[in-house]
Amino acid sequence: MLTLIGTLNSPYTRKARLMLLESNIPHHFIIDLPRDANTKIVQYNPLKRIPVLILEDKTSVFDSPVITDYIDNISGDKLIPKDTHNRMLVKRWEAIADGIMDAAVQIRMERDRKVEQ
Ligand SMILES: N[C@@H](CCC(=O)N[C@@H](CS)C(=O)NCC(=O)O)C(=O)O
């Protein structure tokens, strides 16, 4: 069975979880915070970022657009159109959403930073 590693409040993890749920793909979900001292994320993703999808043969898939592509492929291209142009349009929306999430995550992290930092 597939295993998704992430956190409950990571927007990229949520995207991958929604793809798995909408595609009815059985999976385990493991919570691992990349900033925790005991995190195991770096064993699966050298960039030390979540989400990571672990396949049955232990291959790790990372970066959420790669994960969403993989999930859609194994589910028979249910959510992302197959034809080149429409696929590009959906992936373009994904890129915009990812860019907004990148900015939102940075704003949140900067707000949490202590004044002396
Ligand atoms: N481009 C990556 C971004 C993933 C990302 O930045 N995830 C954040 C959590 S929301 C992370 O793992 N940050 C590492 C950290 O907090 O140390 C993707 O789409 O998967």
The ligand as an SDF file (V2000), in Angstrom:
LIG
                    3D

 20 19  0  0  0  0  0  0  0  0999 V2000
    7.5650   22.4240   -3.7470 N   0  0  0  0  0  0  0  0  0  0  0  0
    7.3130   21.5670   -2.6190 C   0  0  0  0  0  0  0  0  0  0  0  0
    7.1160   22.4140   -1.3720 C   0  0  0  0  0  0  0  0  0  0  0  0
    6.9800   21.5580   -0.1200 C   0  0  0  0  0  0  0  0  0  0  0  0
    7.2040   22.3710    1.1380 C   0  0  0  0  0  0  0  0  0  0  0  0
    7.7860   23.4640    1.1280 O   0  0  0  0  0  0  0  0  0  0  0  0
    6.7610   21.8090    2.2500 N   0  0  0  0  0  0  0  0  0  0  0  0
    7.0240   22.4510    3.5240 C   0  0  0  0  0  0  0  0  0  0  0  0
    5.8620   22.2260    4.5060 C   0  0  0  0  0  0  0  0  0  0  0  0
    4.4100   23.1180    4.0600 S   0  0  0  0  0  0  0  0  0  0  0  0
    8.2480   21.8380    4.1670 C   0  0  0  0  0  0  0  0  0  0  0  0
    8.4260   20.6430    4.1270 O   0  0  0  0  0  0  0  0  0  0  0  0
    9.1140   22.6770    4.7380 N   0  0  0  0  0  0  0  0  0  0  0  0
   10.3080   22.2290    5.3830 C   0  0  0  0  0  0  0  0  0  0  0  0
   10.4470   22.7880    6.7460 C   0  0  0  0  0  0  0  0  0  0  0  0
    9.4630   23.3280    7.2740 O   0  0  0  0  0  0  0  0  0  0  0  0
   11.5270   22.6240    7.3090 O   0  0  0  0  0  0  0  0  0  0  0  0
    6.0780   20.7220   -2.9130 C   0  0  0  0  0  0  0  0  0  0  0  0
    5.2350   21.1630   -3.7040 O   0  0  0  0  0  0  0  0  0  0  0  0
    5.9890   19.5840   -2.3910 O   0  0  0  0  0  0  0  0  0  0  0  0
  1  2  1  0
  2  3  1  0
  2 18  1  0
  3  4  1  0
  4  5  1  0
  5  6  2  0
  5  7  1  0
  7  8  1  0
  8  9  1  0
  8 11  1  0
  9 10  1  0
 11 12  2  0
 11 13  1  0
 13 14  1  0
 14 15  1  0
 15 16  2  0
 15 17  1  0
 18 19  2  0
 18 20  1  0
M  END
$$$$
